[in-house]
Amino acid sequence: MTERKKPTRRQVLRTGAAIGVAGVGLSIAGSTAANPGKGDENGGGKEFGRVYANDDLWRTNVVKVLDDRPDPEDKIYFLHDGSGPIVANDDASEDQLSPFVSESAPGDRDWNGGQWTHFSAEVTDIDAFNADAPLRNDGDILDKDYIDVSPGRPGFGPPNYFICPLNGRA
């Protein structure tokens, strides 16, 4: 029978550190796979969504839900197919990276800091949408006869009024 040596403190610490690093790596990979387009991105642990504004894709996070319509406001359009976000529709173009499109962005004279009033933008013709995708500014949405725009949100969308700054280009 061979005598088993007791591991040294250094060996225990190395093994623990290696397991910890591997666990963090798997955690990050799993989180990224489960939340494509979201993540820390130097946001102090906040998860970020995406919003198109003036043809650029911006990152953002909801800071506060509001009870009343903000004044002044920024308008945000939520593209959907009547049952879910347009980006969740298997038949919709993968070129559309976000279902959210803003009327303005930081640097615009009419930018109000991301004090959003939500507008439903229902896509009624997926083929026409696919031909135009991605829709990246409010003109893209308001000019289409296959998108029905109305104030408020569908039953599955974000809240009607919220604060959600644009935190840099994605």
URDAUR-V405284 format. One record per backbone hydrogen bond with DSSP energy under -1.0 kcal/mol. NH is the residue of the N-H (numbers start at 1). CO is the residue of the C=O. If there is no record, write none. Layout:
NH_CO + NH_CO
This chain:
12_8 + 13_9 + 14_10 + 15_11 + 16_12 + 17_13 + 18_14 + 19_15 + 20_16 + 21_17 + 22_18 + 23_19 + 24_20 + 25_21 + 26_22 + 27_23 + 28_24 + 29_25 + 30_26 + 31_27 + 32_28 + 33_29 + 34_30 + 35_31 + 38_35 + 43_40 + 49_60 + 51_58 + 52_100 + 53_56 + 55_136 + 56_53 + 58_51 + 59_168 + 60_49 + 63_163 + 64_163 + 66_161 + 74_115 + 76_117 + 77_101 + 78_119 + 79_99 + 80_121 + 81_84 + 86_79 + 88_85 + 89_86 + 92_89 + 101_77 + 102_52 + 103_75 + 108_105 + 111_108 + 116_114 + 116_162 + 117_74 + 118_160 + 119_76 + 120_150 + 121_78 + 122_148 + 123_80 + 124_146 + 129_125 + 130_126 + 131_127 + 132_128 + 133_129 + 141_137 + 142_138 + 143_139 + 144_141 + 147_144 + 148_122 + 150_120 + 152_118 + 157_154 + 162_116 + 163_64 + 164_114 + 167_59 + 170_57
